[in-house]
């Protein structure tokens, strides 16, 4: 198994990568994820995604600035190798400085298990408060989703499984 196959899992311990490799060789990676994450979501439209992000903000970050736009983005995974993006654009309106915040989520999350959508939304929402992937950032992520680290790993497994399926010549 080459490093390109496990590109989403770079930096994880070799023993863990061996376990993933074994699941791939046995053809059981996608099946094991499907069993663990059978719950689908119904957040299919940009409006539903905006409402979903707003609900998470209301529950965990009441005093945070609102997000002006939330949308699924077809170009994310392919072009930027990102699963989501966040932007905070400052504009001058009269004599005031207004900040417009946006979150974009890769379109492949329309079909993702519900916990995976929550993980990516929590990640991007946290970035609007904490720019860097530092201790404070991950503390905020785990505040909003206690299983954040496991979900992040499992999203990486899911992406690996999706990529293997699209590369499968059968």
DRENBA-964737 format. One record per residue (C-alpha): residue number from 0; chain; x, y, z. Coordinates in steps of 0.2 Angstrom, whole numbers, plus 2048, in hexadecimal, padded with zeros to 3 digits. Layout:
N
+-----+-------+-----+-----+-----+
!   n ! chain !  px !  py !  pz !
+-----+-------+-----+-----+-----+
! NUM !     A !   X !   Y !   Z !
...
+-----+-------+-----+-----+-----+
***
This chain:
170
+-----+-------+-----+-----+-----+
!   n ! chain !  px !  py !  pz !
+-----+-------+-----+-----+-----+
!   0 !     A ! 800 ! 800 ! 800 !
!   1 !     A ! 808 ! 810 ! 7FB !
!   2 !     A ! 807 ! 821 ! 804 !
!   3 !     A ! 7FC ! 828 ! 7F6 !
!   4 !     A ! 7EE ! 81C ! 7FB !
!   5 !     A ! 7EF ! 821 ! 80D !
!   6 !     A ! 7F2 ! 834 ! 80A !
!   7 !     A ! 7E4 ! 839 ! 815 !
!   8 !     A ! 7EC ! 82F ! 823 !
!   9 !     A ! 7FE ! 837 ! 823 !
!  10 !     A ! 805 ! 839 ! 834 !
!  11 !     A ! 7FB ! 82B ! 83D !
!  12 !     A ! 805 ! 81D ! 845 !
!  13 !     A ! 80B ! 80F ! 83B !
!  14 !     A ! 801 ! 802 ! 845 !
!  15 !     A ! 7F1 ! 80B ! 841 !
!  16 !     A ! 7F5 ! 80D ! 82F !
!  17 !     A ! 7F9 ! 7FA ! 82E !
!  18 !     A ! 7E7 ! 7F7 ! 835 !
!  19 !     A ! 7E0 ! 802 ! 828 !
!  20 !     A ! 7EA ! 7F9 ! 81B !
!  21 !     A ! 7E3 ! 7E9 ! 821 !
!  22 !     A ! 7D1 ! 7EF ! 81F !
!  23 !     A ! 7D5 ! 7F5 ! 80E !
!  24 !     A ! 7DD ! 7E5 ! 808 !
!  25 !     A ! 7CE ! 7DB ! 80F !
!  26 !     A ! 7C2 ! 7E7 ! 806 !
!  27 !     A ! 7BA ! 7EB ! 817 !
!  28 !     A ! 7BE ! 7FE ! 819 !
!  29 !     A ! 7AE ! 805 ! 812 !
!  30 !     A ! 7A3 ! 7F7 ! 81A !
!  31 !     A ! 7AB ! 7FB ! 82C !
!  32 !     A ! 7A8 ! 80D ! 82A !
!  33 !     A ! 796 ! 80A ! 824 !
!  34 !     A ! 792 ! 800 ! 833 !
!  35 !     A ! 799 ! 80D ! 83F !
!  36 !     A ! 791 ! 81B ! 836 !
!  37 !     A ! 780 ! 816 ! 82F !
!  38 !     A ! 777 ! 826 ! 834 !
!  39 !     A ! 775 ! 831 ! 825 !
!  40 !     A ! 770 ! 844 ! 826 !
!  41 !     A ! 763 ! 84E ! 81C !
!  42 !     A ! 76D ! 85D ! 81A !
!  43 !     A ! 76D ! 85D ! 807 !
!  44 !     A ! 76B ! 870 ! 802 !
!  45 !     A ! 775 ! 87F ! 806 !
!  46 !     A ! 766 ! 886 ! 810 !
!  47 !     A ! 765 ! 876 ! 81B !
!  48 !     A ! 778 ! 877 ! 81D !
!  49 !     A ! 777 ! 889 ! 822 !
!  50 !     A ! 76A ! 885 ! 82F !
!  51 !     A ! 774 ! 876 ! 835 !
!  52 !     A ! 784 ! 881 ! 838 !
!  53 !     A ! 779 ! 88E ! 840 !
!  54 !     A ! 772 ! 881 ! 84D !
!  55 !     A ! 784 ! 87C ! 851 !
!  56 !     A ! 789 ! 88E ! 854 !
!  57 !     A ! 77A ! 891 ! 85F !
!  58 !     A ! 77D ! 882 ! 869 !
!  59 !     A ! 790 ! 884 ! 86C !
!  60 !     A ! 795 ! 896 ! 867 !
!  61 !     A ! 787 ! 8A2 ! 86B !
!  62 !     A ! 792 ! 8B1 ! 86C !
!  63 !     A ! 79B ! 8AE ! 85C !
!  64 !     A ! 799 ! 8B8 ! 84C !
!  65 !     A ! 78B ! 8B1 ! 840 !
!  66 !     A ! 790 ! 8A9 ! 830 !
!  67 !     A ! 78A ! 8B2 ! 820 !
!  68 !     A ! 78A ! 8A4 ! 814 !
!  69 !     A ! 78B ! 891 ! 816 !
!  70 !     A ! 78C ! 886 ! 806 !
!  71 !     A ! 791 ! 875 ! 7FF !
!  72 !     A ! 79F ! 878 ! 7F2 !
!  73 !     A ! 7A2 ! 86C ! 7E4 !
!  74 !     A ! 7B3 ! 872 ! 7E1 !
!  75 !     A ! 7BB ! 870 ! 7F2 !
!  76 !     A ! 7C1 ! 85E ! 7F3 !
!  77 !     A ! 7C7 ! 85D ! 7E1 !
!  78 !     A ! 7D0 ! 86E ! 7E0 !
!  79 !     A ! 7D6 ! 873 ! 7F1 !
!  80 !     A ! 7D7 ! 862 ! 7F9 !
!  81 !     A ! 7CD ! 869 ! 807 !
!  82 !     A ! 7BD ! 863 ! 80E !
!  83 !     A ! 7B7 ! 874 ! 814 !
!  84 !     A ! 7BC ! 886 ! 814 !
!  85 !     A ! 7B9 ! 895 ! 81F !
!  86 !     A ! 7BB ! 8A7 ! 81A !
!  87 !     A ! 7B9 ! 8B7 ! 824 !
!  88 !     A ! 7B9 ! 8C6 ! 818 !
!  89 !     A ! 7BA ! 8D7 ! 81E !
!  90 !     A ! 7B1 ! 8E5 ! 814 !
!  91 !     A ! 7AF ! 8F7 ! 817 !
!  92 !     A ! 79D ! 8FD ! 818 !
!  93 !     A ! 79C ! 910 ! 81B !
!  94 !     A ! 7A7 ! 913 ! 82A !
!  95 !     A ! 7A6 ! 902 ! 831 !
!  96 !     A ! 7B0 ! 8F2 ! 82E !
!  97 !     A ! 7A4 ! 8E3 ! 82B !
!  98 !     A ! 7AA ! 8D1 ! 82B !
!  99 !     A ! 7A1 ! 8C4 ! 820 !
! 100 !     A ! 7A4 ! 8B2 ! 825 !
! 101 !     A ! 7A1 ! 8A3 ! 81A !
! 102 !     A ! 7A3 ! 890 ! 81B !
! 103 !     A ! 7A3 ! 885 ! 80D !
! 104 !     A ! 7A2 ! 872 ! 80E !
! 105 !     A ! 7A8 ! 865 ! 801 !
! 106 !     A ! 799 ! 85F ! 7F8 !
! 107 !     A ! 79D ! 84D ! 7FB !
! 108 !     A ! 797 ! 850 ! 80D !
! 109 !     A ! 785 ! 850 ! 806 !
! 110 !     A ! 786 ! 83D ! 806 !
! 111 !     A ! 791 ! 83B ! 815 !
! 112 !     A ! 78C ! 833 ! 825 !
! 113 !     A ! 784 ! 840 ! 831 !
! 114 !     A ! 793 ! 840 ! 83E !
! 115 !     A ! 79F ! 844 ! 830 !
! 116 !     A ! 795 ! 853 ! 82A !
! 117 !     A ! 795 ! 859 ! 83C !
! 118 !     A ! 7A8 ! 857 ! 83E !
! 119 !     A ! 7AC ! 861 ! 82E !
! 120 !     A ! 79F ! 86F ! 834 !
! 121 !     A ! 7A7 ! 86F ! 845 !
! 122 !     A ! 7B8 ! 871 ! 83E !
! 123 !     A ! 7B4 ! 87F ! 832 !
! 124 !     A ! 7A9 ! 888 ! 840 !
! 125 !     A ! 7B8 ! 887 ! 84C !
! 126 !     A ! 7C4 ! 88F ! 83F !
! 127 !     A ! 7B9 ! 89E ! 83F !
! 128 !     A ! 7BE ! 8A1 ! 851 !
! 129 !     A ! 7D0 ! 898 ! 851 !
! 130 !     A ! 7DA ! 89A ! 841 !
! 131 !     A ! 7E7 ! 88D ! 845 !
! 132 !     A ! 7E7 ! 87A ! 848 !
! 133 !     A ! 7ED ! 87D ! 85A !
! 134 !     A ! 7E7 ! 877 ! 86B !
! 135 !     A ! 7DA ! 884 ! 86D !
! 136 !     A ! 7D3 ! 87F ! 85C !
! 137 !     A ! 7D1 ! 86D ! 860 !
! 138 !     A ! 7CA ! 871 ! 871 !
! 139 !     A ! 7BD ! 87B ! 869 !
! 140 !     A ! 7B9 ! 86D ! 85D !
! 141 !     A ! 7B8 ! 860 ! 86B !
! 142 !     A ! 7AD ! 86C ! 874 !
! 143 !     A ! 7A0 ! 86C ! 866 !
! 144 !     A ! 7A3 ! 859 ! 862 !
! 145 !     A ! 7AB ! 84E ! 86F !
! 146 !     A ! 7AF ! 840 ! 863 !
! 147 !     A ! 7B7 ! 84D ! 857 !
! 148 !     A ! 7C8 ! 844 ! 856 !
! 149 !     A ! 7C1 ! 833 ! 852 !
! 150 !     A ! 7B5 ! 83B ! 845 !
! 151 !     A ! 7C4 ! 844 ! 83D !
! 152 !     A ! 7CD ! 833 ! 83B !
! 153 !     A ! 7BE ! 82A ! 835 !
! 154 !     A ! 7BA ! 838 ! 828 !
! 155 !     A ! 7CC ! 835 ! 822 !
! 156 !     A ! 7C8 ! 822 ! 821 !
! 157 !     A ! 7B8 ! 826 ! 818 !
! 158 !     A ! 7C1 ! 831 ! 80B !
! 159 !     A ! 7CE ! 823 ! 808 !
! 160 !     A ! 7C0 ! 817 ! 805 !
! 161 !     A ! 7B7 ! 822 ! 7F9 !
! 162 !     A ! 7C8 ! 825 ! 7F0 !
! 163 !     A ! 7CB ! 812 ! 7EF !
! 164 !     A ! 7BA ! 810 ! 7E8 !
! 165 !     A ! 7BC ! 81C ! 7DA !
! 166 !     A ! 7CD ! 815 ! 7D6 !
! 167 !     A ! 7C6 ! 803 ! 7D5 !
! 168 !     A ! 7C7 ! 7FD ! 7C3 !
! 169 !     A ! 7B9 ! 7F0 ! 7C6 !
+-----+-------+-----+-----+-----+
***
